[in-house]
Amino acid sequence: MQANSNIVKKTARAALKDNFVKAIFFCLTVVFSMLAVYIIETLLCIVFPDVIASVIVALLLVFLIAPLMLGMLRAFWRIMWNSDDTVEVVFYYFSSREEYERSLRLIFGIVFRTLWIGFLLFLPALFTDALSSVRVYEFFGMSAPSFASNLWVLSAFLKIAALIVLYIITLKYYLAPFLFVADGEMDAAEAIHKSTLLSRATAIDFLLLTFSFFGWFLISFTVIPVIFTIPYFIMSYIVHSRFAVANYNKVAKQFSSGEDDFQFSAESIEL
C-alpha cells in the first residue's frame, strides 16, 4: 500500500529538518532564474513583436529553466541521503554535454507528448472559436449567423474540459523526472515508460498529496511563505516518489510480471 499524505509530509519534514536553509537556496536559484526570464520577456516585448518574444522565452524555459529544475530535484533527492552539497549542484545537468543532452531528451519527451495530446484535446474548442469568429465568415464572404456570438460559452467550457482531461492524462508522466534524477543510468525513454507503469497505482495518491497542500498554496499568495512552501512540496514529491518505487518493487517481487519489472534503490545514486 502506498504511504498516505500525512506519512509522506511527515517524512519530508524530517528530511528537511536540518537542511531547510540549503533547500531554500536550491529553490531560490530556480526562482531567480525564472524571474530573469520574465524580465527578459518584458524587455523583448518592447523590441520585438509578442510572438517572437514568446518563442524566445519558450526556448529559454526549455533549454535553461527545465534542466535547472531537474538539477533542483536531484539536489533534493541527495538531501534525503545526507549529501553535503552546495548550491552549484542545481546546475548538475549543465556540468557536461552528455548530462545536458540527457536532460533535454527527457524534457522534449514529456513536452512533445503533452503538446500532441493537448492539440487533440483542444481541437473542438479551436473549431468552436473559428465558428464564433466574424473574420472567418468575412473570409468566405458570408455574414455571421446569430448564434455565433454565443459560442464563446461553449468554447470556454470545452477549453476547461480539455485542460482537466489533459492534466489527468499527462499525470502518468509525473514520476518520470524523479526516476530520471534518482537513477543516473536511466535514459529518458525508460524513465517515461516506467512512470506510466508506476503511476497507474500512485497517481491518485499524488493528487491527494497535492490537494493536501491547498492551504499552503493559498497562503503562498502573500509571497513570503512561498520560500517555505516550495521546498516542502518538492521534498514531499521526492518522498512520495520514493515510496511509489519501493511499493512497486515490493509488489514486483511477489508477482513477477515479466520484462516491465525493475528494481530501483538509492544505491544507484552516486553521492
C-alpha positions in Angstrom: 0.0 0.0 0.0 1.2 3.5 -0.9 2.0 5.8 2.1 -0.7 8.4 2.7 -0.2 12.1 2.5 0.4 12.5 6.3 3.2 10.0 6.3 4.7 11.5 3.2 4.7 15.0 4.6 6.0 13.9 8.0 8.9 12.1 6.3 9.5 15.2 4.1 9.7 17.4 7.2 12.1 15.1 8.9 14.4 15.1 5.8 14.3 18.9 5.7 14.8 19.4 9.4 18.5 20.1 9.3 18.6 21.1 5.6 15.8 23.7 5.2 18.1 26.6 4.5 20.0 24.6 2.0 16.8 23.6 0.3 15.5 27.2 0.2 18.7 28.2 -1.7 18.3 25.4 -4.1 14.7 26.6 -4.9 15.7 30.3 -5.0 18.3 29.5 -7.7 15.4 28.3 -9.9 13.0 31.1 -8.8 15.5 33.9 -9.6 16.3 32.2 -12.9 12.6 32.3 -13.8 12.4 35.9 -12.7 15.3 36.7 -15.0 13.5 35.1 -17.9 10.4 37.1 -17.0 12.5 40.3 -17.1 13.9 39.2 -20.5 10.4 38.6 -21.8 9.4 42.1 -20.7 12.4 43.7 -22.5 11.9 41.6 -25.6 8.2 42.7 -25.9 9.5 46.3 -26.1 11.7 45.5 -29.1 10.1 42.6 -30.8 6.5 41.5 -31.6 4.8 39.5 -28.9 5.0 36.3 -30.9 8.8 36.5 -31.3 9.2 37.3 -27.6 7.1 34.3 -26.6 9.1 32.0 -28.8 12.4 33.2 -27.3 11.0 32.8 -23.8 9.7 29.3 -24.6 13.2 28.3 -25.8 14.7 29.7 -22.6 12.2 27.7 -20.5 13.0 24.5 -22.3 16.8 24.9 -22.6 17.6 26.7 -19.4 14.9 26.5 -16.8 13.8 22.9 -17.3 17.3 21.4 -16.9 17.8 23.7 -13.9 14.6 22.3 -12.3 15.8 18.7 -12.9 19.0 19.7 -11.1 17.0 21.0 -8.2 15.0 17.8 -8.0 18.3 15.8 -8.0 19.6 18.1 -5.2 16.5 17.4 -3.1 16.9 13.6 -3.7 20.5 13.8 -2.5 19.4 15.7 0.7 17.5 12.5 1.6 20.8 10.7 1.6 22.6 13.3 3.7 24.8 14.5 0.9 26.8 17.7 1.7 26.0 19.7 -1.5 26.4 23.4 -2.2 24.1 25.4 -4.5 26.1 24.5 -7.6 24.6 21.0 -7.5 21.5 22.6 -9.0 23.5 23.2 -12.2 24.4 19.5 -12.5 22.8 19.0 -15.9 24.9 21.8 -17.3 28.1 20.2 -16.0 28.7 18.2 -19.2 27.4 17.9 -22.7 26.3 14.3 -22.0 24.2 15.2 -19.0 22.7 18.3 -20.7 21.7 16.3 -23.7 20.3 13.5 -21.5 18.1 16.1 -19.6 16.9 17.6 -22.9 15.8 14.1 -24.1 13.5 13.8 -21.0 12.2 17.4 -21.3 11.4 17.0 -25.1 10.0 13.6 -24.5 7.4 14.9 -22.0 6.8 18.2 -23.8 6.1 16.7 -27.2 3.8 14.1 -25.7 1.9 16.8 -23.8 1.7 19.1 -26.8 0.4 16.4 -29.0 -2.3 15.2 -26.6 -3.2 18.9 -25.8 -3.6 19.7 -29.5 -6.0 16.8 -30.0 -8.0 17.7 -26.9 -8.2 21.4 -27.7 -9.3 20.8 -31.3 -13.1 21.1 -30.5 -12.5 24.4 -28.7 -10.4 25.7 -31.6 -13.1 24.7 -34.0 -15.8 26.4 -31.9 -13.6 29.6 -31.8 -13.5 29.5 -35.6 -17.2 29.2 -35.8 -17.7 32.2 -33.5 -15.1 34.4 -35.3 -16.5 37.2 -37.6 -13.3 37.2 -39.6 -13.8 33.6 -40.6 -17.2 34.4 -42.1 -15.9 37.5 -43.8 -13.1 35.5 -45.3 -15.7 33.3 -47.0 -17.8 36.3 -47.9 -20.6 35.3 -45.5 -22.4 37.0 -42.7 -22.0 35.6 -39.2 -25.1 33.7 -38.0 -26.9 34.9 -34.9 -25.8 32.0 -32.8 -22.1 32.7 -33.4 -21.9 35.4 -30.7 -22.9 32.9 -28.0 -20.4 30.2 -28.9 -17.8 31.7 -26.6 -19.6 30.0 -23.7 -19.3 26.6 -25.4 -15.7 27.3 -26.3 -14.8 28.3 -22.7 -16.4 25.0 -21.4 -14.5 22.9 -24.0 -11.2 24.6 -23.0 -11.7 23.9 -19.3 -12.7 20.3 -20.0 -9.7 19.8 -22.3 -7.4 21.3 -19.7 -8.7 18.9 -17.0 -8.5 15.9 -19.2 -5.0 16.9 -20.3 -3.9 17.1 -16.7 -5.3 13.7 -15.9 -3.8 12.0 -19.0 -0.3 13.6 -18.5 -0.3 12.7 -14.9 1.1 9.4 -15.9 4.4 11.1 -16.6 4.7 12.7 -13.1 7.2 10.2 -11.8 9.5 10.4 -14.8 11.6 13.4 -13.5 12.1 11.6 -10.2 13.2 8.3 -11.8 15.4 10.2 -14.2 17.3 12.2 -11.5 17.4 9.4 -9.0 19.0 6.8 -11.3 21.8 8.4 -13.3 21.9 5.4 -15.6 18.3 5.6 -16.7 17.6 7.2 -20.0 14.7 9.5 -20.8 12.6 6.9 -22.7 12.9 4.4 -19.9 12.0 7.0 -17.2 8.9 7.9 -19.1 7.9 4.3 -19.7 8.5 3.3 -16.0 6.5 6.4 -14.9 3.5 5.2 -16.9 3.7 1.8 -15.2 4.1 3.1 -11.6 1.6 6.0 -11.9 -1.3 3.5 -12.6 -1.2 2.7 -8.9 0.0 6.0 -7.4 -1.5 8.9 -9.5 -4.5 9.2 -7.2 -2.2 9.3 -4.1 -0.2 12.1 -5.7 -3.4 14.0 -6.5 -4.4 13.7 -2.8 -1.0 14.8 -1.7 -1.2 17.9 -4.0 -4.7 18.7 -2.6 -3.4 18.4 0.9 -1.1 21.4 0.2 -4.1 23.6 -0.8 -3.8 25.7 2.4 0.0 26.1 1.9 -0.6 27.2 -1.7 -3.2 29.6 -0.6 -1.1 31.4 2.0 1.8 31.5 -0.5 -0.1 34.2 -2.5 1.2 36.5 0.2 4.7 35.8 -1.4 6.8 35.3 1.7 5.5 31.9 2.7 6.3 30.6 -0.8 10.0 30.1 0.2 8.9 27.5 2.7 6.1 26.0 0.6 8.2 25.2 -2.4 10.9 23.2 -0.6 8.2 21.4 1.5 6.2 20.4 -1.6 9.2 19.3 -3.6 10.6 17.2 -0.8 7.1 15.7 -0.4 7.1 14.8 -4.1 10.5 13.2 -3.7 9.4 11.2 -0.7 6.1 10.2 -2.3 8.0 9.0 -5.4 10.4 7.0 -3.3 7.5 5.2 -1.6 5.9 4.6 -5.0 9.1 2.9 -6.3 9.6 0.9 -3.1 6.0 -0.3 -3.3 6.3 -1.2 -6.9 9.5 -3.2 -6.2 7.8 -5.0 -3.3 4.8 -6.0 -5.5 7.1 -7.0 -8.3 8.9 -9.4 -6.1 5.6 -11.0 -5.0 4.1 -11.1 -8.5 6.7 -11.3 -11.2 5.2 -9.7 -14.3 8.0 -10.1 -16.8 10.1 -7.5 -18.6 8.4 -4.5 -17.1 9.7 -5.4 -13.6 12.6 -3.3 -12.4 14.5 -2.9 -9.2 15.5 0.5 -8.0 17.4 1.6 -5.0 19.1 4.6 -3.5 22.5 3.0 -4.1 22.1 3.7 -7.8 22.8 7.3 -7.0 26.4 8.4 -6.7 26.8 10.6 -3.7 
